[in-house]
Amino acid sequence: MKKLLAMTIAATLATSATATSLSDSVTEALASHPDLQAARAGANAAQSDIDVAKGSLRPRLDLNAGIGKEWTRSPGTGQDKVKLTRKELGVNLIWAIYSPTERGEVARRMGISESTAASLADVEQQVVLAAAEAYTNLWRTEQQLEIATRSRAAHETLVDQIGRRVENGVSTESELVQAQGRLALALSNQTAALANLQDARANYHRVVGVIPEQNVTQPAMQWTRPANLDAAVDRAFANHPVIAEGQADVREAMGQLKSSDALNLPTFTVELGANRNEDIAGVEGKNRNEFAMLRMNWNLYAGGANSASERASESRLEQAKHLLNDAQREVVDATHQAWNAYNSTNQQLNYLSRYVEAAAQSREAYAQQFTINRRSLLEVLDAEVELFDARAAQVNAQADNIVADHQLAASQGDLIRVLGLRQ
């Protein structure tokens, strides 16, 4: 059983892997994560949509041509039916010099683009945070496996020691059975730790897109953290992309309302054209004309559609404002949670460091005292388990502290910058 477990651990750690550091991990995730690729494509599309809307405010030049049969009966033909081959050729330039509806549409598209860009920034940050957490959990599970392996080795040594004591008549068979039972528990803990490591490696591959190497280093960040919770909330309000996205959505809704209001206003266009036609309207010969027109179009009634559009736009603006308020609350909540988690795990680490030191000293003392029959085997076994639990709790707290630090930076909208990936 122990040989099979050792082979499984070796196979897991020997899997073909890519060199891994926290910086490498988040860089790879930024380059290849599908959610991020989709968000980038959406941002590019939204930016192009602005150019589409602006195009309606620029001059439009059309060339038209046609040829076909025409049958005409009119006063010009003496009411006779005349059949001619009609030929048309013309060029038209149309420029909407005053079109408030189109200007409102440009404003709306700009709001959408800003919202999409902010959404992209949020997706980038979430991908980086997920990669950082996947890396940290990989480090956590590797450390837990190492602790479990050391605990198993210590129990194996103790079983060997008790076996020799039984042979020498110093210990009883029941003590040997008890020690062997604890060794089985240590092997079970090692198996569970290996399974957790395999899950962490699979999760890392899902988030980052590559298989990690073994023995990753403990992640650490050097950055200027907020002085207090109020400063953290203020920074989050000023910098978090989710809030920027909500603000852009409000501007989009305002652009939509501007377009709806403009439906009640006239539009003015300049139209220039020239035609070179032949054999039209039953009259043989060439027909040429040029024109320059200023045209106005003012919709006076559209069956109530304009008023309904205005009411709908007002409601959408109200909706966007409420969603912005909800986003602000979510950011505040995330900042509070990250701040509290980071500070509480800092305090836990101070206590757990002393706990691990005390447990190690107790285990060593109990082992020495057991050899001179001043401690029972049960006390030695319990001391070994307590040291295992203390070390595992310390590693968990260290990993939780690192994750909370990443989450705190993310709540400020600063995680990518803090990791040195962007100025």
N, C-alpha and C positions, 0 to 999 in steps of 0.2 A: 504493500500500500504506500509506504513512504517512498520507495523507489519510483513508483508510478507518478506520485505527486511531484517529485523532484523533476522527472522528465517533462511533465506538463508545464511546470513553471519555466523550465529552460526553453521549451518550444514556444511558449508565449513571448518570452523576452527576446528570443532570437528571430522573431518575425521580421522580414524585410521592412525597413523603416526609413523615414526621412529625418535628417538631422533636425532637432527640435529645440527651440527656445521660445519664450513667450513672444518676443518680437517676430520671430519667424512664423509662429502660429497665426498671429493676428494679420500679418502681411499676406499670408497664403489665403486666409479666409476672406480678406478684402478683395483679393484678386479673383477668387473663383466661386464664392458662395452664390447659389442660384437666386436666392431672394434679392441679393444685392444687384446681380446682373439684371433682373427684371425691373427693379426700381430705377436703375440707371437708364434703361431703355424707355421707361415711362417718363422720366425727367426730360430726356432728349425729345420725345414726342411732344410733350407739353411746350417746350421751347419753340419747336417748329410750328405749333398751333398759333403762337403769337404772330409769326410771320404770315400765316394764312389770314389772320384777322386784319393785320396791317395792310395786306394786299388789297383789301376792299376800299381802302382810303387812297390808293394810288391810281394814276390813270390806267385805263384798260384800252388796249389797241386790238381791234379785230379786223381780219381780212376775210371777206366773204365772196364767194363766186358760185355761179350756177348756170346750168343750161338744160333746156327741156322744151317740150311742145306746149303751146298755149293757144287755146281757142277763145276768141273774143267776139262778142256781139254787143255793140254800144252805139250811141249817137255818133261817135267818131268814125265808125265803120259803116254808117248809114244803115244800121241795124242788120247788116249782113254778117254772117259768121265767117270770121277770118282766122285762118290757122297759120301761125308763125313759129319759128324756132327762137324761143326767148333766150337771151344771153345776158347774164348779170355779172358785174364785177364792182366791188366797192370796198372802201376802208373806212372804219369808224373809230374815233377816240372818245371815250366817255370817262369823265372825271367827277367823282362825287366830292364837290368842294365843301358841302355842309351835309353831314350825315351823322347826327347824334346817336342813332342806333348802332351804327358800326363802331363809333368811338367807344360806346359803352361795351361792345363786344370785345374790343381790344383790351379794355380795362379788366374785363372778366377773365380773358385768357391769360393776362399777366398775373392775375391772382391765382389762377390754377397752376401756372408755372412755378410761382413762388411757393405755393403749397406743396407741389410735387418735389421741388428742390429740398424743402424742409423735411418732407417725408423721407427722401433719400438719405439726408443726414441722419435722421433717426434710425433708419434701417442699418446704415453703416455702423452707428454706435451700438445697436443691438447685436449685430453680427460680431463686432469686436468684443463686446461683453460676453457673448456666448462662447467665443473662442478662448477668451481669458479664463472663464469658468471651467471650460473643458480641460484646459491645460492645468489649472489648479487642482481639479479633481483627479487628473492623471497623476500629478505629484502626490496628492493625498493617498491614493490607493497604492501607489508604489511604496510609500512610507509605511502604510498599514501592513502590506505584505511583508516588508522587511521586519517589522515588529513581530508579526505572527511567526515568521521563520525563526527569529531569535528566541521567541518563547518556546517554540517546538524543540529547538536545539537544547535549551536549558532543561526542558522536561525529559528529553532523551538522556542527557547527562545524569539527571537525578534518578531515572529508572536504572541506569547502569550502576550508579552508586548504591542504590537500595538492593539491587541484585547481588552485588558483592557482599553487602552487609548481611543479607539472608544466608549466603554461603558460609559466612563466618559466624553465623548464629547471633548476630547483633540485632538484626531486624527480623520481623515476622513476615510470613507469606501474605498476610492481609495488607500489610503496608506496601508490599510490592504490587499487589493488585490495585490498591488505591492510587499508587503512582502511575501505574499503567493506564488507569481510567482517566487521570488528568492528562496524560500524554495523548490519549485518543481525542480529548476535548481540544488540546492544542493543535492537533492535526486537522480537526474540523474547522477551527478558527483560521488556519492557514488556507484550507480549501475555500472557505468563504471569502477570504481576502483576495485569493487568486481570481475568483469569479468576479469580484468587484473591480479588480484591475482590468480584466477582459472587457467588462461592460464599459469602463471608463475609456479604454482604447477604442472601442466601437463608437462610443459617443463622440470622441475626438475626431475620428475619421468622418463621421456624419457632418460635424460642424465645420471642420477645417478642410476636409477633402483629401487628406493624406494620412498614411499610417505613421504614428509617432515612433521615435526611437525610445530606448529604455533609459532609465536613470536621468530623468529630466531634473533640472535644477529648480530650487524653490523660487517661485516668482516674487518679485519685489518692485515697488514703485516709489520713486522719489518725486514728490510734488508738494506744493504748498497747499495744504488743506485749509478749509474755511476755519476762521478763528472760533466761530460758534455756530449754533443752529440757525440763528437769524441770518447770518452772513451767507450760509449755505443756501437758504431759501431765496434770498435776494439774487444770488448768482444764478440759481436755477431759473428764476423768472426771466432774467436777462438773456440767458444763453441756451436754454434747453430747446432742441429742435421741435419737440411736440407742441410747445407753446407758439413757436414761430409758425408752425403749420396751421394752428388754429387761427392765428392772426391773419395769415394769408387767405384762409377760407372766408374770413369776414370781408376782406377786400374783394375777393371773388364775388361774394353775394352783393356787395355794394355796386360792383360793375354790372351785375345782372339787373339790379334795380334801376341803374342808370339807363340801361338798354330798354327796359320796360317803360320808363318814363318818356323816353325819346320817341316811342311809338305815336305819341300825341303831337309830335312836332313835324314840320315839313322838312323835306330833303331837297337840296339844290344840286343839280349836276350840269356840267358843261359838256356839250356834245359837238364834236367836229366830224364832218364826213365828206366823202367824195364818191360818186358813183359813175361808172362807165358801162351803161346798159345798151342793148341793141334789140330791136324788134319786140317791143313790149306794148301791152295794152292794145294790140291790133294795129299798131302804127309801125310801118317799116322805117328803118333807119336808126342812126345812133342817138342815144339820149344821155346827155351828160348833165350832172349837177354837183354843186358843192354847197355845204351849209355849215353854219355855226349857230348853235342854239344854247340858250340858258333855259333849263327845264326845272320846274318845281312839281313835286308830288307831295300831296298832303292828304293823308287818310282821315276822313271825317267820321267814319263809322265802320266798325269791323265786327258787328254783331255782339259787342260786349267783350270780345277777346282781349282787347288792349287793357281794359280795366281789370280783367281777371288775371292777366299776366303781371300787372303791377301788384295786385294783392298777393299773388304767389311769390313774387320776388321779395316783398316785405316779410313774408313768413319765413322764407329761406334765410334772410338776413338775421332774423330773430333766432332761428335755429342755430346758425353759425355762431352767434354770440354766446348762446347757452353751451354749445359744444366747446367753445374756447374756455368758458368758465370751468367746465368739467375737466378739461385737459390741465388747467392750472391746479385744480384740486389733486389730480392724480400725480402731478409732478411734486407738489408739496408732500403728499403722502409718501412717495418713493424716496424723497430726500430725508424725511423723518425716519423712515425705516432703515435706510442705509446709514445714517448718522448714528442711530441708536445701536445698530448691529456692530458697527465698527468700534464704538467706544466700549460696548459691553464685552466684546471678544478681547479687546485690549486688557480689560480688567481680569477676565478669565485666565488669560495667558500668564499674568503675574502669579495667580494662585496655583495654576497647574504646573508651572515651572518648579515651585517649591514642593508640590505634591509628588512630582516625578523624582525629584532629588531625595525626598524622604522615603518614598517607596523603594528606590534602589538601595539606599542605605539599610533599610529594614530587611530587604531580601538578602543582602550580603551578610548582615549580622545573624539572621535566622539560620542561614546555611552553615555558618561557622559554629553557631551554638548547637545545631543539630548533630554535628560530628562528635560533640562531647555530651550528647544526650540531655542538653538543657532546653531544647525545643522539640516539639513533636513533629512528625512528618506532615500532619495536616496544617500546622502553622507555616511550615516551609512552603507547602503547595499553595496555600492561600496568599502568602507573600509574593509568590511568583505570578499568580493571577492578578493580584493588585498592581504589580509593576506593569504587567501587560495592559491592564485597563487604563492606568495613568498615562502611559506612553501613547496609547491610542487616543485618549481624550485630548492630550496635548496636540497631537497632529491634527485632529479634527478642528480644534480651536484655532490653530495656526491657519489652516485652509479656510475656515469660515471668516477669519479676520482678513485674509487676502481678498476673498470674494467680496466681502463688505466694502473694502477699500476700493475695489473696482466699481462696485455699484454706486458708491458715493461720488466717484469721479464721473460716472455716467449720469448721475442725477444732476450734475452741474453742466452737463453737455461738454465735458472736458476730457473724456476718456481717451479719445484718439490723440489729442494733443499731448496728454500726459504720457502716453506710451511712446511719444516721439515720432509718430507717423505723420503728423501734420503740424505746421506752425500755427 
